[in-house]
Amino acid sequence: MSSRPVVVGIDIATASVRALAVDARGEARAEARERLPDPVRGPGGTSEQDAESWWPAVRSALRRVTGALPGGGRETVAVAVCATSGTIVPTGPGGRFIGPALMYDDRRAAALNAAAQRAGAARWDALGLTVGPTAALGRAVWCLRAHGPRLRGILHTPDVVGRALTGEAVRADWSHALKTGYDPRAGEWAADVLDALGFPAGLLPAVAAPTTEAGTVSPEAAGATGLPAGCSVRLGMTDGCAGQLATGAVAPGQFVGVLGTTYVLKGVCAELVRDPAGALYSHRHPDGWWLPGGASSTGGEALAGLSPARLGALDLAAAERGPASYVRYPLRREGERFPFVAAGARGFELGAPEDETDAHRAALEGVAFLERLAVERLAGLGVPVSGPLYAAGGGSRSRVWTRIRATVLDRPVRVAGRAETAFGAALLAASGTLHEDLTGSAAAMAGPGADGEVEPVRDERAALEDAYGRFVVELRARGWLDGG
């Protein structure tokens, strides 16, 4: 294998660290994974992890990756770090950790976050954001109250690793900083809110755009990881944003439907969009555009309990069957959050299945109806979705489901090749190094998967259009969707 320039994307998830080396064409050259200790979850919704475990795991993964490269890592030109949104760690004198990392799902500061929401109501409304009970902002204030004058700073996960890579403090990216109280619209920490909560803004890091150079790999880090000294360290984004970018959806009008346990629609628009219902909120794109997104309460969970073999058999039967004989909203829990917000929403059926295949086909169609409703919701907010819809997540591996989605949407669906956080981090590292910018990185590196673009099935359009109309009418009749 020849030695050619590569970038390395690092994904620090809850359970593990993954490092991925990718060349300028998007070809994976080496990868490695290291486990992290399980979070410790306790009374009152606390969720903690030993932040001291992050760097050793990253260091080990990088050492394995660079050791597998033809040039021993010398061909690496840049590295970027992406992590779970909202995880923070308190630091004291000398930058030492003075407590465990408080994880993204830690609820200990729910009351403080409610106070932050009230104190900055006008700011958050302008940003189209709600400070939720698990936001890192409240937990930062909790750290000050818990540690007092010993607290010298709050760091996000990539800030910790960036410091270890460069040997000095680094700026935070505005994606990881969002839930800690950074206002990317105004380009500042929400000082009014921080003041109201008695939290000095000076305890938070300086902030810059993702893809900005944070520093370079120090000689010490080079010796520990195999990366070359002087290698560029670029600011990353949260795992959700990086996963979106990995699909290739990086320019205004491009959106990706992520079909996992739940359905998530994320994309790019030129101007900030505000959703009065609160179902949609936005991160900021590295180039100053916006990344609106919303998560449904249904999705692949509709097929829970079926073995892979059974799913495969039902998919084949559903493809042969054609459109279902009835309409199904496959919501397995109470409450919907996107594309409409209805706490009392429940799944329903308009008619009854003829058999198991019919029921399976109706579930696939029901999730596709939610996806179309989500795209139409965006259009109603003035956000255009252009070209094919990008597709990612486990559900996108089902070719029949992808065909149904394309037919319901009446547009091609482009199945992503590598919709992974580490690959998205690699695209960010390649921006300004292997390629001129993020758009160039995505165009050169983020190709489609084996299925490529899946076209609508014209012979099924009329039946699915009729079923979608019945679906929407029923949502309105139940008072869950505006217009009824």
N, C-alpha and C positions, 0 to 999 in steps of 0.2 A: 504494500500500500504506500503510495507516494506521500511525501510530506508537503502539505499545502496549508495556507493560513486558515486558522479556525477561531471561533469564538466559543466561550463556554457560558451556558445558562445554568444557574443554580436555583433550584426550587426547594425552599424550606417549608415543608408541610408540617402538620401536627405530629405525624408518626415517623417521618423519615426525611432525609435530605437526598436530593437527586441532582447530580451534575451531568450535563450533556454537552459534548463538544460537537460543533456543527461547522461545516465549511460554507463557503460563499454561495454554493448551489443548494444548500439546505440538507446536504447529506450528513447523517449522523456518523461521526468518526469514532466516538468512544462515549461510554456512559457508565455511571456507577451510582449505587444507592447505599446509604447508611441509615440504620435505625436511630430513632430518638426515643428517649424514655416516654412512657405514656403520661399524659397529663394527670395530675392529681385533682380530682373533683370532690368538693366537700359541701357541707351545709351552706344554705343561702345562695347556692349557685356559683360558688367559687370554682375557679379552674386555673391551675398553675402548672408550670413546667420549669425544670432546671435550665436556666439560660446558659449556664456554664457548659451544657452539653452541645450547644449549637456549633461553636467553632471547631471542636475536635471532630464532629461528624462531617462538617464541610471540608475540613483539612484532609480527612481520610478519603472522602469521595473524590476530591480534586487530585490527590496523589495517585489514586487508582486510574483516573481518567488520563492524566498526563503520562502515566507510565504505559498506557496502552496506545498512545499516539506515536507515529513513526519517528517524530523528532523529539520524543520525550517531553513534550509540552512546550518546547521552544517556539513552535509555530503558533501559539496562542497570542492573539493580538488584543483581545478584550474579554472581560467577564462582567456579567450583571447578575444581581441577586433579586429574586422575587420571593414573597412569603405570604402567609395567611394574613388577611387584613385584620387589623385591630389588636394584634398582640404587642405588648409593651413591657419594658423592664426598667425598674428604677436604679439609678446609679448614684454613688456617693463620691467622697473625696478620691481623686485620682482616677475617676471613671470606673471604679469597682462596683460590681453589682451589690446592692444592699438588700435584695429580696429576690424572690423567684419571678419569672416572667408571668404576667397576668394575661391569660389567653383570650383569644377573640370572642369566646362564648362566656366569659366571666361576667356574672350579673351582680357582683357585690356593690357596684356603684350605680344601681338603677335609679335611686332617688336623686343622686347628684346629676345624672344625665337628664332626668326630668327637669331639674332646676336649670340646667344648661339650655334645654329646649325653650323654657320660658324666657330666660334672660336674653337669648338671641333670636327670638321668634321672627323678627323682621329680616334678619340676616339669613336665617335658614330658609325662610320662605322665598327670598330672592334667589337662593341657591338651589331650591327645589329639593331640600334635604330635611330629614327628620332625625333628631338625635335619639337613637333607640336605647333601650335599657342596657345593652352590652357595648355601647360605644366606648372607645378608649379614652375619650375626653373625661368622663366621670372617673374612670380608674386612675388617670393621672392626678386628678384632685385628691382622690383617696390616698394615693401614695404620699402626697405632701402631708396630709393629715396623719398618716401612719408613721412617717419617718421624720417629719419636722425638718429642722435645719440640716440634718444629714443628707437630705435629698439635694443633689446637685444637677440632676438631669433625668430626662425621660428619653429612652431610645426605643425605636422600632426594631424588629428583627433584622432587616437589612442594614440598619445603622450599626448594629453590633458586629455583623460580619464584615461590613465595609471598613470599620475601624481595624479589625484584625488583619484584613488584606493590605491596607495602606499604612498601618502603624500610626494613624492619627484620626481625629474626629472627622466625620464626613457629614455632608448635608443629607437630609432626608428627601425622598422624592415626594411630590405632592399627592401621589396616589395612596401610599401608606399613611401619609399624614392626615388624610381627609377625616377619618373617624376620631382623630385626636384633637380636632378643632381647627384645622387649616381650611381657609376659605379660598379655593382656587379661582373663584370668580374675581375676588378682590385682590388676590395675590398676597395674602397676609394671614397670620394667625388671628383668630377671632378675639382680639384684645378686650373688647367690651364684655364678652362672655367670661373670659378668663379673669378679668378684674372683678366681675360680679361674684365669682366663686373663690376669690382670694388666691388665685394661682398666678405666679409671675411668669410671663411669657418667656423670660430668659432661661427658664428651665427646659424649654423645648428647642430642638435643633433648628438651624437654618434650613430652608427648603429650596429646592430647585426642580426643574422639569425632569421627568424620566428621560433617559439616554444621555443626560449631562455627565461629563466626566467628573467623578467624585475624587479621583486621585489615581495613583498608580501603585502597583504591587511592590511592597517593600522588599529589600533583600532578605529579611527574616521570613516573611510570608512565602517568598519564592523558594527558599530552602525547605520550608515545611510542606509545600503543595506541589512543587514541580512547575508552577507557572513561572514565566520569565520575569525577572525584576524589571520594572518599568512598564509592564503590561497595563493597559488602560482598565480602570474599574469604573463601570458605567452605572448610573442609577436605574433601578428597575421599577416594577409596578406590583400591585397586589396580584395574588394568584388568579383571581377571577379575570382581571384585565389582561394579564399575560396569556391566559388561556384563550381569550377572545382574539388577541393579536396573532396568536399562533395559527389560527385558521386562515389568516390572510385578510380578514376584515379590518382594515386599518384606515380607510379613506371615507369621507362623508358619503352617506347613502348605503354603505355596506353594513349588513347586519348578519349575525349568526344566531341560529336557533340551537341551543344546547339541550339535547334531549337525554337527560339522565333520569335519576329517581324522580326529580321534578323537571319542569320545562322552564328554561331561562332564555329570554331574548335580549341580546346585547348588540350594540353597533356604534356607529360614528355619525355625528351630525355637526354642521358648521357652527350652529348657535346653541346656547344652553336652552333646554326645554324644561318647562315647569309643568308638573302634573298635579292639578288641583286635588286629585284623589289620593296622591301620595304613593301610587303603585310603582312609580318610576323614579329613579334618581340617577345622577350622573357623576362619574369621575371625569377628570380632565385628560384629554389626549396629550401626548408629548409635544405635539405641534400646536397646541392651543385650542384645538377643536374639543368636542365633548363626547363622552361615552355613556349614553343613556342605557339603562338596563332595568329589567324587572323579572321577578321569579314567580312562577305559578305555584299553586299547591298541588297540581296534578302533573302527570308525566309518565315516565316509565314505571312508576309505582303501580300504575293501573294493571300491570302484568305480574305483580308480585305473586310468588308462590308457584310459578311455572318453571320447570327445569329448562336448561338450555335446549335439551333434545326436544322437549314438548313445544317450546317456543318455535323452534325451527320447523317442526311439523305443522304447527298451526299457521305459521307465516306462509308456507307453501300452499296450504289449503285456502287461506284467505286470499292469496293472489289469484288462485283459480276461480274462487267464488265471485269475486267482483264486489261492488258496493253492498254494504250491509242492508238488511231488510228493515232496520229500525235505527233510531238515533239514541246515542248513549253519551252521557257526560260522566266520565269515569273518575269522579272525585272520591277518594277513599277515606277522607277525613272531613270534618266540618270546617268551612271557611275557605274562601278564595281570596288571593291577594294580588293577582295579576292574570289577565289584563283588566279585570275589574276587581273592586274591593267589596267583599260581602262576607261579613263574619258568619252569617247564618247559612251560607251556601252549602248545599248537599248534592251529591251525585244523583242523577235521575236517568230514567229510560223512557222513551216515547215509543211504546210497543214492547214486544218481547222477542228474544232471539229464537231462531228456528233450531239452532244447535250450537255446539261449542265453537265451531268455526265462525258462525255468524256473530256470536258474542265477542270473539277475539277481533274480528274485522271491525266491529262497531267501536271497540275500545281504541283501536288504532286511529280510526276516523275521528273519534271524539277529541283526542289530543291534537290532531291536525286542525280541528275546528278552533280549539283554543289558540293555536299558533296563528291562524288567519285572523282571529279576533284581535290578537296582540299586534299584528302588523297593521290592522285597520285602526287600532287605538293610537298607534304612533302617527299614522296619517292624519287622524283627527286632531292631534296636538301640533301638527305642522312639521312633522319629521318624515321626509321621504325615504322609502326603502327602494333602492334602485338595483337593477340587475338581478342575478340569481341570489337566493338566500343561501348563505353558508350554513352548513350543518355539522354539528359535532355531538359528542356524547355517545353513550352506549347504544341508545335507540337508533342512532344514525347508521349503525351497522346492519340494520334490517332493511334490505332493499325494497321489500313491499311497503314498509312504513314510509320510506323515503319517497316512493312513487306516489303514495296517497298524499303525503304532504305537498309534493309538487303539484298534484292535480287540484287539491283544495285551494292552494295559493294561486294556481294558474301562472306559475313561473318556475323556471328551473331551480333545482336545489343542488348546490355544489358541496359534496361531502369532503370535509377537510382531511388532509393527509395526516398531520400531527397536531392535534388540538391539545397540547400539553403545556403546562406551566413552564417547565424547563426549556421547551422549544421557544415559547414566547419570550422568555428571558434571553435566549440566544439571539432572537431577532432584535431585541433592544440593544444588546451588546454589539451587534453588527451595524447598528445605525451610527453613521459617522466614522466607522472603521472599515469594515469590509464593503459597506455600501454607503451612499451619500446620506440617506435618511431612512426613516422607518418604512416609508412607502416603497423605496427601492429594495430594502431588506425583504419585505413581504413578497414583492413581485418576483424576486430571484430565488427565494428560499422556501416559501410556503405554498407548495403545489397541492393540487387536489389528491384525494385518496384514490384507491383502485376503482371506485365507482364513478369518479369524475362528476360530471353534471348529469343529474337525472331529470328527464323531461316529464311534463304532465302527460297523463294517459287520456287522450282526447275522448275516447269512447266512454269514459267514466265521468267526464266533467259534468254533464247535465244532472245525473243522479246525485253526485256529491254536492253540487250547487243547491239542489232542492233540499237535501238533508241539512246543509249548513243553514239555510234560511229557516227551517223548522227549529234548529238549535237556538238561533238568536232570538226568535220569537218567544220561545219558552223561557229563556233567561230574562227577557223583558217582562213577560207575564208574571214571573216570580218576584219581580222588583229588584233583581240583582244587577241589571244592566240599564243604563240610562236610555230613555226613548220609549218606555212603555208605561 
